[in-house]
Amino acid sequence: MKILIKASAKSPGSQWQVRLDGEAITFRSEAEARAFVDTLQARIQAPTVSPSSSSALPLADPSIRPAPAWPLPVAGAGSTLQSLPPARRTS
């Protein structure tokens, strides 16, 4: 990525531009423009940390079943109700 800091030609001395591959971002001072570039470069150069399988949180607990669809069946002549396992609490 090409990063360029320059004084704005439209209002010299009062505004500065940071140009990123053709895109321009305007700042009120050279100090603000340089601080932005420093932060941007630090973030670009920062190591990427990928979670290891041991520290990653599980996306879903396969033992938890979704709630039954409504309406629930009603016991009547020729039908039997099945008891559902108790709901699991998550904390």
C-alpha positions in Angstrom: 0.0 0.0 0.0 1.4 3.4 -1.0 1.0 6.0 1.7 1.7 9.7 1.0 1.4 12.7 3.3 1.2 16.1 1.7 -0.1 19.6 2.3 -3.5 20.3 0.6 -3.1 22.4 -2.5 -6.6 23.9 -1.9 -5.8 25.5 1.5 -2.0 25.4 2.0 -0.8 25.5 5.6 -4.1 24.6 7.2 -5.0 21.1 5.8 -3.0 18.0 5.2 -3.9 14.9 3.2 -3.0 11.3 3.6 -3.3 9.5 0.2 -3.7 5.8 0.3 -3.5 4.2 -3.2 -5.5 7.1 -4.7 -7.9 7.7 -1.8 -7.4 11.0 0.1 -8.2 11.6 3.8 -7.9 15.2 5.0 -6.6 16.3 8.4 -6.5 19.6 10.2 -2.7 19.5 10.8 0.4 17.7 9.7 0.7 16.2 13.3 -2.8 14.6 12.9 -1.9 13.2 9.5 1.4 11.7 10.7 -0.3 10.2 13.8 -2.9 8.6 11.5 -0.2 7.1 9.3 1.8 5.9 12.3 -1.3 4.1 13.7 -2.2 2.7 10.3 1.3 1.3 9.7 1.5 -0.2 13.2 -1.8 -2.0 12.5 -0.7 -3.2 9.1 2.6 -4.6 10.5 1.0 -6.1 13.6 1.2 -9.9 13.8 -2.0 -11.7 13.0 -3.0 -13.9 15.9 -5.1 -16.9 15.0 -6.8 -18.8 17.9 -5.4 -22.2 18.6 -7.9 -25.1 18.8 -7.3 -25.4 22.6 -8.2 -21.8 23.4 -11.0 -21.3 20.9 -14.5 -21.2 22.2 -16.9 -23.8 20.7 -19.4 -22.4 18.3 -22.2 -24.6 19.5 -22.8 -27.4 22.0 -24.1 -30.3 20.0 -25.8 -31.8 23.1 -28.2 -28.9 23.3 -31.3 -29.5 21.3 -33.6 -26.8 19.9 -36.9 -26.1 21.6 -39.8 -28.1 20.3 -42.0 -26.5 17.7 -45.3 -25.0 18.9 -48.0 -26.0 19.5 -46.9 -29.0 21.6 -48.9 -32.2 21.0 -51.7 -32.7 23.5 -52.3 -36.1 25.0 -55.6 -37.5 23.9 -57.2 -40.8 22.9 -54.6 -43.0 21.2 -51.7 -40.7 21.8 -48.9 -40.7 24.4 -46.7 -37.9 25.6 -43.0 -38.3 25.7 -41.2 -36.6 28.5 -38.4 -34.2 27.3 -35.1 -34.1 29.0 -34.7 -31.2 31.5 -33.5 -28.0 30.0 -29.8 -27.3 30.3 -28.7 -24.0 31.8 -25.9 -22.1 30.3 -23.8 -19.7 32.3 
